[in-house]
Structure formats: structure tokens, C-alpha cells
Amino acid sequence: MGYKHVLVAVDLSQSSQAVIEKAIMQADNSSSKLSFVYVDVDRIVMEAKEEQELERRLQELADKCLYPVNETMVVIG
């Protein structure tokens, strides 16, 4: 039984690419949705401009994937 949705936590570093590639393989094997999330656990508030920049960087990662990314999210707290 495969997954319905693969959620990948990325920190936007170079090492994120290896995690993304493994997640793509998993999602592809089960024809599941794929989403990216960036979580900043050290903050409770983030300026809108900074959040937009993080979202833009996540979307860039998604655009480079050879698998459709369902959603990108920036989460704080």
C-alpha cells in the first residue's frame, strides 16, 4: 500500500535536494500528491515580506521538480 500524499520538510539548504529526490521517488511509486513545507520553529511571528521570499524559494524548488508539486507552505511556531 502506497502513500496518498507525501509531505516533504525542507530547510532550503543544498541538502534539501537529496530529501526531495527521495520524496519524489516515493510519491511517483504510489502516484501520490507531493507537497513541500518549510517550518521555522524558532519564531512565532514572521514579516510578510520574509514569508513571501521563503514561499518564492519553495516554489522555485517545486518548479525544478520532474514531478508535480501539489502545494508549498511556510509555517512558523
KAWOQUI-V718414 format. One record per run of one state. SS is the DSSP state (H for helix, E for strand, C for the rest). FROM is the first residue (numbers start at 1). TO is the last residue. If there is no record, write none. Layout:
ss=SS from=FROM to=TO
ss=SS from=FROM to=TO
This chain:
ss=C from=1 to=4
ss=E from=5 to=9
ss=C from=10 to=15
ss=H from=16 to=30
ss=C from=31 to=32
ss=E from=33 to=40
ss=C from=41 to=47
ss=H from=48 to=64
ss=C from=65 to=70
ss=E from=71 to=76
ss=C from=77 to=77
